Amino acid sequence: MATAATRNDRIELRATREEKQLISEAAAHEQLDITRFIMRNVLPVARGVVERSERIVLSERDSKRVLQLLEKPPKPTAALIAAARRLAKA
């Protein structure tokens, strides 16, 4: 049987009295405590932000260019060769 992760870390959140009341009311309508209500609504948004920031979306033209460079990479420049030598010495 899998055990649920224990929530030991805390997040402090400042809100106006009106904001807190609104969140409390919404949580009550969903029959959740405030923590569960906030986590249920914030975590999917946070996951989406992280996924979008970690993904690179290329145009069709750029995708083709990347594939061409992978299939036939250009010869290394003098600066790249020098950098590789410095790295090898380190």
N, CA, C and O atoms as a GROMACS GRO file, in nm:
protein
  360
    1MET      N    1   0.085  -0.118   0.000
    1MET     CA    2   0.000   0.000   0.000
    1MET      C    3   0.089   0.124   0.000
    1MET      O    4   0.177   0.137   0.085
    2ALA      N    5   0.068   0.214  -0.094
    2ALA     CA    6   0.148   0.337  -0.104
    2ALA      C    7   0.104   0.436   0.004
    2ALA      O    8  -0.015   0.448   0.035
    3THR      N    9   0.201   0.504   0.060
    3THR     CA   10   0.169   0.604   0.161
    3THR      C   11   0.170   0.742   0.096
    3THR      O   12   0.249   0.769   0.005
    4ALA      N   13   0.085   0.828   0.144
    4ALA     CA   14   0.079   0.965   0.093
    4ALA      C   15   0.199   1.044   0.144
    4ALA      O   16   0.247   1.022   0.255
    5ALA      N   17   0.246   1.135   0.061
    5ALA     CA   18   0.358   1.220   0.101
    5ALA      C   19   0.314   1.310   0.215
    5ALA      O   20   0.203   1.364   0.214
    6THR      N   21   0.400   1.324   0.313
    6THR     CA   22   0.370   1.410   0.426
    6THR      C   23   0.407   1.553   0.391
    6THR      O   24   0.516   1.580   0.341
    7ARG      N   25   0.317   1.643   0.417
    7ARG     CA   26   0.342   1.785   0.390
    7ARG      C   27   0.401   1.848   0.515
    7ARG      O   28   0.330   1.879   0.610
    8ASN      N   29   0.532   1.866   0.513
    8ASN     CA   30   0.600   1.927   0.627
    8ASN      C   31   0.644   2.069   0.599
    8ASN      O   32   0.658   2.149   0.691
    9ASP      N   33   0.666   2.102   0.472
    9ASP     CA   34   0.710   2.237   0.438
    9ASP      C   35   0.592   2.333   0.443
    9ASP      O   36   0.477   2.295   0.423
   10ARG      N   37   0.624   2.459   0.472
   10ARG     CA   38   0.519   2.560   0.484
   10ARG      C   39   0.539   2.667   0.378
   10ARG      O   40   0.651   2.695   0.335
   11ILE      N   41   0.428   2.724   0.337
   11ILE     CA   42   0.428   2.839   0.248
   11ILE      C   43   0.346   2.946   0.317
   11ILE      O   44   0.231   2.923   0.355
   12GLU      N   45   0.406   3.062   0.334
   12GLU     CA   46   0.331   3.172   0.394
   12GLU      C   47   0.263   3.250   0.282
   12GLU      O   48   0.322   3.273   0.176
   13LEU      N   49   0.142   3.289   0.306
   13LEU     CA   50   0.064   3.359   0.206
   13LEU      C   51  -0.005   3.478   0.272
   13LEU      O   52  -0.079   3.461   0.369
   14ARG      N   53   0.019   3.594   0.220
   14ARG     CA   54  -0.048   3.714   0.271
   14ARG      C   55  -0.166   3.745   0.181
   14ARG      O   56  -0.156   3.737   0.059
   15ALA      N   57  -0.277   3.779   0.242
   15ALA     CA   58  -0.398   3.811   0.168
   15ALA      C   59  -0.476   3.918   0.244
   15ALA      O   60  -0.460   3.936   0.365
   16THR      N   61  -0.558   3.988   0.170
   16THR     CA   62  -0.649   4.083   0.235
   16THR      C   63  -0.758   4.002   0.305
   16THR      O   64  -0.777   3.883   0.278
   17ARG      N   65  -0.827   4.067   0.394
   17ARG     CA   66  -0.937   4.000   0.463
   17ARG      C   67  -1.041   3.950   0.362
   17ARG      O   68  -1.095   3.840   0.376
   18GLU      N   69  -1.067   4.032   0.261
   18GLU     CA   70  -1.165   3.995   0.158
   18GLU      C   71  -1.118   3.874   0.077
   18GLU      O   72  -1.196   3.785   0.046
   19GLU      N   73  -0.989   3.873   0.042
   19GLU     CA   74  -0.935   3.761  -0.035
   19GLU      C   75  -0.942   3.632   0.046
   19GLU      O   76  -0.980   3.526  -0.006
   20LYS      N   77  -0.906   3.641   0.174
   20LYS     CA   78  -0.911   3.523   0.260
   20LYS      C   79  -1.055   3.472   0.273
   20LYS      O   80  -1.079   3.352   0.268
   21GLN      N   81  -1.147   3.564   0.291
   21GLN     CA   82  -1.287   3.525   0.303
   21GLN      C   83  -1.336   3.456   0.176
   21GLN      O   84  -1.407   3.356   0.183
   22LEU      N   85  -1.299   3.511   0.061
   22LEU     CA   86  -1.340   3.452  -0.067
   22LEU      C   87  -1.282   3.312  -0.083
   22LEU      O   88  -1.353   3.220  -0.124
   23ILE      N   89  -1.154   3.296  -0.051
   23ILE     CA   90  -1.091   3.165  -0.061
   23ILE      C   91  -1.156   3.067   0.036
   23ILE      O   92  -1.182   2.952   0.000
   24SER      N   93  -1.182   3.111   0.157
   24SER     CA   94  -1.248   3.026   0.257
   24SER      C   95  -1.386   2.982   0.209
   24SER      O   96  -1.424   2.866   0.223
   25GLU      N   97  -1.460   3.076   0.152
   25GLU     CA   98  -1.594   3.046   0.103
   25GLU      C   99  -1.588   2.946  -0.013
   25GLU      O  100  -1.666   2.851  -0.019
   26ALA      N  101  -1.495   2.970  -0.106
   26ALA     CA  102  -1.481   2.879  -0.220
   26ALA      C  103  -1.441   2.740  -0.173
   26ALA      O  104  -1.494   2.640  -0.222
   27ALA      N  105  -1.348   2.733  -0.079
   27ALA     CA  106  -1.306   2.603  -0.025
   27ALA      C  107  -1.423   2.532   0.040
   27ALA      O  108  -1.440   2.411   0.024
   28ALA      N  109  -1.505   2.605   0.114
   28ALA     CA  110  -1.621   2.546   0.180
   28ALA      C  111  -1.720   2.491   0.077
   28ALA      O  112  -1.776   2.384   0.096
   29HIS      N  113  -1.739   2.565  -0.033
   29HIS     CA  114  -1.828   2.516  -0.140
   29HIS      C  115  -1.777   2.385  -0.200
   29HIS      O  116  -1.856   2.301  -0.243
   30GLU      N  117  -1.645   2.369  -0.203
   30GLU     CA  118  -1.585   2.247  -0.257
   30GLU      C  119  -1.565   2.141  -0.149
   30GLU      O  120  -1.513   2.033  -0.176
   31GLN      N  121  -1.605   2.172  -0.026
   31GLN     CA  122  -1.590   2.084   0.089
   31GLN      C  123  -1.444   2.045   0.111
   31GLN      O  124  -1.410   1.929   0.134
   32LEU      N  125  -1.358   2.148   0.103
   32LEU     CA  126  -1.215   2.131   0.123
   32LEU      C  127  -1.167   2.232   0.227
   32LEU      O  128  -1.227   2.338   0.245
   33ASP      N  129  -1.056   2.197   0.294
   33ASP     CA  130  -0.996   2.300   0.378
   33ASP      C  131  -0.919   2.394   0.286
   33ASP      O  132  -0.899   2.365   0.168
   34ILE      N  133  -0.875   2.507   0.339
   34ILE     CA  134  -0.809   2.609   0.256
   34ILE      C  135  -0.682   2.555   0.192
   34ILE      O  136  -0.657   2.582   0.074
   35THR      N  137  -0.603   2.480   0.266
   35THR     CA  138  -0.479   2.426   0.210
   35THR      C  139  -0.507   2.336   0.091
   35THR      O  140  -0.445   2.351  -0.015
   36ARG      N  141  -0.600   2.243   0.106
   36ARG     CA  142  -0.632   2.152  -0.005
   36ARG      C  143  -0.690   2.228  -0.123
   36ARG      O  144  -0.660   2.197  -0.238
   37PHE      N  145  -0.772   2.327  -0.095
   37PHE     CA  146  -0.831   2.406  -0.203
   37PHE      C  147  -0.723   2.478  -0.283
   37PHE      O  148  -0.721   2.472  -0.406
   38ILE      N  149  -0.632   2.544  -0.212
   38ILE     CA  150  -0.525   2.618  -0.280
   38ILE      C  151  -0.434   2.522  -0.356
   38ILE      O  152  -0.403   2.546  -0.473
   39MET      N  153  -0.391   2.414  -0.292
   39MET     CA  154  -0.300   2.320  -0.358
   39MET      C  155  -0.365   2.257  -0.480
   39MET      O  156  -0.300   2.240  -0.583
   40ARG      N  157  -0.492   2.222  -0.470
   40ARG     CA  158  -0.560   2.159  -0.584
   40ARG      C  159  -0.568   2.252  -0.703
   40ARG      O  160  -0.564   2.208  -0.818
   41ASN      N  161  -0.578   2.381  -0.677
   41ASN     CA  162  -0.592   2.477  -0.786
   41ASN      C  163  -0.460   2.534  -0.834
   41ASN      O  164  -0.448   2.574  -0.950
   42VAL      N  165  -0.360   2.540  -0.747
   42VAL     CA  166  -0.233   2.600  -0.784
   42VAL      C  167  -0.137   2.499  -0.849
   42VAL      O  168  -0.067   2.534  -0.944
   43LEU      N  169  -0.134   2.377  -0.800
   43LEU     CA  170  -0.037   2.280  -0.852
   43LEU      C  171  -0.049   2.255  -1.002
   43LEU      O  172   0.053   2.252  -1.070
   44PRO      N  173  -0.170   2.237  -1.057
   44PRO     CA  174  -0.177   2.218  -1.203
   44PRO      C  175  -0.125   2.339  -1.281
   44PRO      O  176  -0.061   2.322  -1.385
   45VAL      N  177  -0.150   2.458  -1.232
   45VAL     CA  178  -0.099   2.579  -1.297
   45VAL      C  179   0.053   2.582  -1.289
   45VAL      O  180   0.120   2.614  -1.387
   46ALA      N  181   0.108   2.551  -1.173
   46ALA     CA  182   0.253   2.550  -1.155
   46ALA      C  183   0.319   2.446  -1.247
   46ALA      O  184   0.423   2.474  -1.307
   47ARG      N  185   0.258   2.328  -1.258
   47ARG     CA  186   0.313   2.226  -1.348
   47ARG      C  187   0.313   2.276  -1.493
   47ARG      O  188   0.410   2.255  -1.566
   48GLY      N  189   0.207   2.342  -1.533
   48GLY     CA  190   0.198   2.395  -1.669
   48GLY      C  191   0.305   2.499  -1.696
   48GLY      O  192   0.366   2.499  -1.803
   49VAL      N  193   0.329   2.587  -1.601
   49VAL     CA  194   0.432   2.690  -1.616
   49VAL      C  195   0.569   2.625  -1.633
   49VAL      O  196   0.645   2.663  -1.722
   50VAL      N  197   0.600   2.526  -1.549
   50VAL     CA  198   0.729   2.459  -1.556
   50VAL      C  199   0.743   2.385  -1.689
   50VAL      O  200   0.847   2.393  -1.754
   51GLU      N  201   0.640   2.313  -1.730
   51GLU     CA  202   0.646   2.239  -1.856
   51GLU      C  203   0.667   2.333  -1.975
   51GLU      O  204   0.748   2.303  -2.063
   52ARG      N  205   0.596   2.444  -1.977
   52ARG     CA  206   0.612   2.540  -2.088
   52ARG      C  207   0.752   2.601  -2.090
   52ARG      O  208   0.808   2.625  -2.197
   53SER      N  209   0.807   2.626  -1.972
   53SER     CA  210   0.939   2.689  -1.968
   53SER      C  211   1.051   2.591  -2.001
   53SER      O  212   1.160   2.634  -2.040
   54GLU      N  213   1.026   2.462  -1.988
   54GLU     CA  214   1.129   2.362  -2.016
   54GLU      C  215   1.121   2.308  -2.158
   54GLU      O  216   1.206   2.229  -2.200
   55ARG      N  217   1.021   2.348  -2.233
   55ARG     CA  218   1.001   2.298  -2.368
   55ARG      C  219   1.038   2.405  -2.469
   55ARG      O  220   1.002   2.521  -2.454
   56ILE      N  221   1.112   2.364  -2.570
   56ILE     CA  222   1.145   2.455  -2.679
   56ILE      C  223   1.057   2.419  -2.798
   56ILE      O  224   1.054   2.304  -2.841
   57VAL      N  225   0.986   2.516  -2.850
   57VAL     CA  226   0.900   2.494  -2.965
   57VAL      C  227   0.965   2.561  -3.085
   57VAL      O  228   0.986   2.682  -3.086
   58LEU      N  229   0.996   2.482  -3.186
   58LEU     CA  230   1.059   2.534  -3.306
   58LEU      C  231   0.960   2.541  -3.420
   58LEU      O  232   0.866   2.462  -3.429
   59SER      N  233   0.982   2.637  -3.506
   59SER     CA  234   0.903   2.644  -3.629
   59SER      C  235   0.945   2.527  -3.718
   59SER      O  236   1.046   2.461  -3.692
   60GLU      N  237   0.868   2.502  -3.821
   60GLU     CA  238   0.902   2.394  -3.914
   60GLU      C  239   1.038   2.420  -3.978
   60GLU      O  240   1.119   2.329  -3.994
   61ARG      N  241   1.062   2.545  -4.015
   61ARG     CA  242   1.190   2.583  -4.077
   61ARG      C  243   1.306   2.556  -3.981
   61ARG      O  244   1.408   2.499  -4.020
   62ASP      N  245   1.290   2.598  -3.854
   62ASP     CA  246   1.396   2.579  -3.756
   62ASP      C  247   1.416   2.431  -3.725
   62ASP      O  248   1.530   2.387  -3.705
   63SER      N  249   1.308   2.354  -3.722
   63SER     CA  250   1.320   2.210  -3.698
   63SER      C  251   1.402   2.144  -3.808
   63SER      O  252   1.489   2.061  -3.781
   64LYS      N  253   1.374   2.182  -3.933
   64LYS     CA  254   1.450   2.126  -4.045
   64LYS      C  255   1.597   2.165  -4.035
   64LYS      O  256   1.685   2.083  -4.063
   65ARG      N  257   1.624   2.288  -3.995
   65ARG     CA  258   1.763   2.334  -3.983
   65ARG      C  259   1.837   2.256  -3.875
   65ARG      O  260   1.952   2.216  -3.896
   66VAL      N  261   1.774   2.232  -3.763
   66VAL     CA  262   1.837   2.154  -3.656
   66VAL      C  263   1.868   2.014  -3.705
   66VAL      O  264   1.977   1.962  -3.680
   67LEU      N  265   1.773   1.952  -3.775
   67LEU     CA  266   1.796   1.816  -3.827
   67LEU      C  267   1.911   1.815  -3.927
   67LEU      O  268   1.993   1.723  -3.927
   68GLN      N  269   1.918   1.917  -4.012
   68GLN     CA  270   2.029   1.926  -4.109
   68GLN      C  271   2.162   1.936  -4.037
   68GLN      O  272   2.259   1.870  -4.074
   69LEU      N  273   2.167   2.020  -3.933
   69LEU     CA  274   2.292   2.037  -3.858
   69LEU      C  275   2.331   1.910  -3.783
   69LEU      O  276   2.450   1.882  -3.766
   70LEU      N  277   2.232   1.834  -3.738
   70LEU     CA  278   2.263   1.709  -3.669
   70LEU      C  279   2.316   1.605  -3.768
   70LEU      O  280   2.408   1.528  -3.736
   71GLU      N  281   2.258   1.603  -3.888
   71GLU     CA  282   2.302   1.507  -3.989
   71GLU      C  283   2.438   1.544  -4.048
   71GLU      O  284   2.519   1.456  -4.077
   72LYS      N  285   2.463   1.673  -4.065
   72LYS     CA  286   2.589   1.718  -4.123
   72LYS      C  287   2.637   1.840  -4.044
   72LYS      O  288   2.616   1.954  -4.086
   73PRO      N  289   2.701   1.816  -3.930
   73PRO     CA  290   2.744   1.929  -3.846
   73PRO      C  291   2.855   2.008  -3.916
   73PRO      O  292   2.934   1.952  -3.992
   74PRO      N  293   2.859   2.138  -3.889
   74PRO     CA  294   2.965   2.220  -3.948
   74PRO      C  295   3.100   2.187  -3.884
   74PRO      O  296   3.106   2.132  -3.774
   75LYS      N  297   3.208   2.222  -3.952
   75LYS     CA  298   3.341   2.203  -3.897
   75LYS      C  299   3.358   2.296  -3.777
   75LYS      O  300   3.307   2.408  -3.778
   76PRO      N  301   3.429   2.250  -3.674
   76PRO     CA  302   3.448   2.336  -3.556
   76PRO      C  303   3.530   2.461  -3.590
   76PRO      O  304   3.625   2.456  -3.668
   77THR      N  305   3.492   2.570  -3.528
   77THR     CA  306   3.565   2.696  -3.547
   77THR      C  307   3.689   2.696  -3.460
   77THR      O  308   3.703   2.612  -3.370
   78ALA      N  309   3.778   2.789  -3.486
   78ALA     CA  310   3.900   2.801  -3.406
   78ALA      C  311   3.866   2.829  -3.260
   78ALA      O  312   3.930   2.775  -3.169
   79ALA      N  313   3.764   2.912  -3.236
   79ALA     CA  314   3.724   2.943  -3.099
   79ALA      C  315   3.673   2.819  -3.027
   79ALA      O  316   3.702   2.800  -2.908
   80LEU      N  317   3.599   2.734  -3.098
   80LEU     CA  318   3.547   2.611  -3.037
   80LEU      C  319   3.661   2.514  -3.005
   80LEU      O  320   3.663   2.452  -2.899
   81ILE      N  321   3.754   2.503  -3.096
   81ILE     CA  322   3.870   2.415  -3.072
   81ILE      C  323   3.949   2.464  -2.951
   81ILE      O  324   3.989   2.383  -2.867
   82ALA      N  325   3.973   2.595  -2.941
   82ALA     CA  326   4.046   2.652  -2.828
   82ALA      C  327   3.971   2.626  -2.697
   82ALA      O  328   4.032   2.592  -2.596
   83ALA      N  329   3.840   2.642  -2.700
   83ALA     CA  330   3.760   2.619  -2.580
   83ALA      C  331   3.768   2.473  -2.538
   83ALA      O  332   3.777   2.443  -2.418
   84ALA      N  333   3.765   2.382  -2.634
   84ALA     CA  334   3.772   2.239  -2.604
   84ALA      C  335   3.909   2.205  -2.543
   84ALA      O  336   3.918   2.124  -2.451
   85ARG      N  337   4.014   2.268  -2.594
   85ARG     CA  338   4.149   2.243  -2.538
   85ARG      C  339   4.157   2.294  -2.395
   85ARG      O  340   4.214   2.228  -2.308
   86ARG      N  341   4.100   2.413  -2.370
   86ARG     CA  342   4.102   2.467  -2.233
   86ARG      C  343   4.024   2.377  -2.138
   86ARG      O  344   4.066   2.355  -2.025
   87LEU      N  345   3.915   2.326  -2.184
   87LEU     CA  346   3.833   2.236  -2.102
   87LEU      C  347   3.907   2.106  -2.073
   87LEU      O  348   3.899   2.053  -1.962
   88ALA      N  349   3.978   2.055  -2.173
   88ALA     CA  350   4.051   1.930  -2.155
   88ALA      C  351   4.164   1.945  -2.054
   88ALA      O  352   4.196   1.851  -1.982
   89LYS      N  353   4.223   2.065  -2.047
   89LYS     CA  354   4.333   2.090  -1.952
   89LYS      C  355   4.282   2.105  -1.810
   89LYS      O  356   4.356   2.081  -1.714
   90ALA      N  357   4.157   2.145  -1.794
   90ALA     CA  358   4.102   2.173  -1.660
   90ALA      C  359   4.077   2.049  -1.579
   90ALA      O  360   4.031   2.058  -1.465
   0.00000   0.00000   0.00000
